Amino acid sequence: MAIAAALALEPSLLIADEPVSMLDVSIRAEILNLLSALARERRIAVVMITHDLSTVAAYADRIAVMYLGRIVEHGPTRAVLANPRHPYAQALLSVVPIPDPSLRRRPVILGGETPDPSRVPAGCRFHPRCPLAFDRCPTVDPPLFDVGPGHEAACLLVEEPAAAAQPERRLVAEQSLEPGLGLDP
């Protein structure tokens, strides 16, 4: 009903905030297929806000990962999910279930509490919870750095390859987005 009401004014943009959360799997697929068909047939841009990376992997052309109201990584969905460059994006991907036990990743469990959004930390807003934070993180709010075609990440580690190369600073190994990695709908 909400989708029909939103389409009554023939918009060029539809914002769908968690459109399939709390829905049965079969209904979920129907709604996502409907949104895809609407986007294609009516040439409507759909911005989907979700925490479900499996849905993003299956239905989104581009992804933006946000932390405390700021985009910390964005780009083509496959590129970002195959090689996340921001530690928050890496942590999110590390906890996506993978059905094949031989492909399982070690989950990254973030410490601490999410800061109060009305009092965003100085520097990189993720630094209080980041397992890779170093001396510049509390003082520098990193811009988005180009890390690939159309792919950007706001992390000083992508600016400072020497810091990123230290083994104790690696969060997850580079991974490929292949069928069966737990990112299928």
Buried (B, 14 or more C-beta within 10 A) or exposed (E): EEEEEBEEEEEEEBEBEEBBEEBEEEEBBEBBEEBBEBBEEEEBEBEBEBEBBBBBBBBBEBBBBEBBEBBBBBBBBBBBBBBBBBBBBBBBBBEBEBEEEEEEBEEBEBEEEEBEEEEBBEBBBBBBBBBBBBEBBEEBBBEBBEBBEEBBBBBBBBBEEEBBEEEEBBBBEEBEBEEEBBBEB
